[in-house]
Amino acid sequence: MTDRKYFTIEQANRTLPLVRRVVADLVHEYTRWKEQVRTYEVLSAAGAGAETAEQRAVRDEVEALAQRISGYVEELTSVGCVLKGFDDGLVDFYGKRNGKDVFWCWRLGEESVSHWHKLDAGYAGRRPVETAVTDDA
C-alpha cells in the first residue's frame, strides 16, 4: 500500500481543474460501460450457443471502456485522491482536521472542496467546512 498524501483544503482545491476533467471523463465512460454491459447481457440472453460477432464487438467495447476507466482511477490515485463513487463522481482527499485524519469530500458539479467527513463516515456523514478551520497537513 502506498503512503497517504495529505491535503489542506487549499491544496485539494488547487487540484480541482485536473480532478474535475478526469472525473467528468470517468463518469461519462462509466455510464457508457454500464450501457454496453446491459447491451451485452441482452444479446447474450437472446442468443443460443456461441458468441456472435455483435456480442464480441460489444464485449470488446466493454473491455476498452473498462481499461479507460481504470486509467482514470489510476490518474486520480497518482494525484492522491480516493474515488468513492463512479456514478456521481465522488472523490475524497485525505486531510487533517483538528489533528485527526479526515476526508475532504468533493463531488462532480461542486465548485470547490467544501465538505469533510470522518474516514469511516462516508458521504452521508459529510459536514460543511467552516471558513475558520485550520488545516494540519
C-alpha positions in Angstrom: 0.0 0.0 0.0 1.3 3.4 -0.9 1.7 6.2 1.7 -1.2 8.5 2.0 -0.9 12.0 0.6 -2.5 14.6 2.9 -4.0 17.8 1.5 -5.1 21.1 3.0 -8.4 22.4 1.7 -6.4 24.9 -0.4 -4.2 22.1 -1.9 -7.3 20.0 -2.6 -9.0 22.9 -4.3 -5.9 23.6 -6.4 -6.1 20.1 -7.9 -9.7 20.5 -9.0 -9.1 21.7 -12.5 -7.4 18.4 -13.3 -9.5 16.3 -11.0 -12.7 17.8 -12.4 -11.7 16.9 -16.0 -10.6 13.3 -15.1 -13.8 12.7 -13.1 -16.0 14.1 -15.8 -14.4 11.7 -18.3 -14.6 8.8 -15.9 -18.3 9.3 -15.1 -19.1 9.6 -18.8 -17.1 6.4 -19.7 -18.6 4.6 -16.7 -22.1 5.4 -18.0 -21.2 4.1 -21.4 -19.7 1.0 -19.8 -22.9 0.2 -17.9 -24.9 0.7 -21.1 -22.7 -1.6 -23.0 -22.7 -4.3 -20.3 -26.6 -4.2 -20.4 -26.5 -4.5 -24.2 -24.2 -7.5 -24.0 -26.4 -9.1 -21.4 -29.5 -8.6 -23.6 -27.7 -10.0 -26.6 -26.4 -13.0 -24.6 -29.8 -13.8 -23.2 -31.4 -13.7 -26.7 -28.6 -15.8 -28.2 -28.3 -19.5 -28.1 -24.9 -21.0 -28.2 -21.7 -19.4 -29.4 -21.0 -15.7 -29.1 -22.0 -13.8 -32.2 -19.9 -11.1 -33.9 -22.2 -8.5 -32.5 -21.7 -9.8 -29.0 -17.9 -9.9 -29.5 -17.9 -6.3 -30.7 -19.9 -5.2 -27.6 -17.7 -7.2 -25.3 -14.6 -5.6 -26.9 -16.1 -2.2 -26.3 -16.9 -3.1 -22.7 -13.3 -4.2 -22.2 -11.9 -1.0 -23.8 -14.1 1.2 -21.7 -13.1 -0.7 -18.6 -9.4 -0.1 -19.4 -10.0 3.7 -19.9 -11.9 3.8 -16.6 -9.1 2.0 -14.9 -6.7 4.6 -16.3 -8.8 7.5 -14.9 -8.8 5.8 -11.5 -5.0 5.4 -11.6 -4.6 9.0 -12.6 -6.7 10.1 -9.6 -4.8 7.8 -7.3 -1.5 9.3 -8.5 -2.8 12.8 -7.6 -3.6 11.4 -4.1 -7.4 11.3 -4.5 -9.6 8.4 -3.5 -12.5 7.7 -5.9 -15.6 6.9 -3.9 -18.4 7.0 -6.5 -18.4 6.1 -10.2 -22.0 7.2 -10.8 -21.8 10.7 -9.2 -18.0 11.4 -9.4 -17.4 11.4 -5.7 -13.8 12.0 -4.7 -12.1 12.2 -1.2 -8.8 13.7 -0.3 -7.0 12.7 2.9 -6.6 15.6 5.2 -6.2 16.6 8.9 -8.8 18.4 10.9 -8.1 19.2 14.5 -5.2 16.8 14.4 -7.3 13.9 13.2 -7.4 12.1 9.8 -10.4 13.1 7.8 -11.6 13.1 4.2 -12.1 16.4 2.4 -15.0 15.5 0.2 -15.9 16.7 -3.3 -18.5 15.6 -5.9 -18.6 16.4 -9.6 -20.6 19.6 -10.1 -19.4 21.2 -6.9 -17.3 24.4 -7.3 -14.9 23.5 -4.6 -13.9 21.1 -1.9 -16.2 22.5 0.8 -17.1 19.4 2.9 -15.4 16.9 5.1 -16.2 13.6 6.9 -14.6 11.1 9.2 -12.8 8.3 7.4 -15.4 5.8 8.3 -18.5 8.1 7.9 -18.9 8.2 4.2 -20.9 10.6 2.1 -23.8 10.6 4.5 -21.5 12.0 7.2 -20.5 15.0 5.2 -20.3 18.3 7.0 -19.5 21.8 5.7 -16.0 23.0 6.2 -16.1 26.1 8.4 -14.2 29.1 7.0 -12.1 29.3 10.2 -10.8 25.8 10.0 -7.0 25.4 10.4 -5.7 22.5 8.4 -2.9 20.4 9.9 -1.5 18.9 6.8 
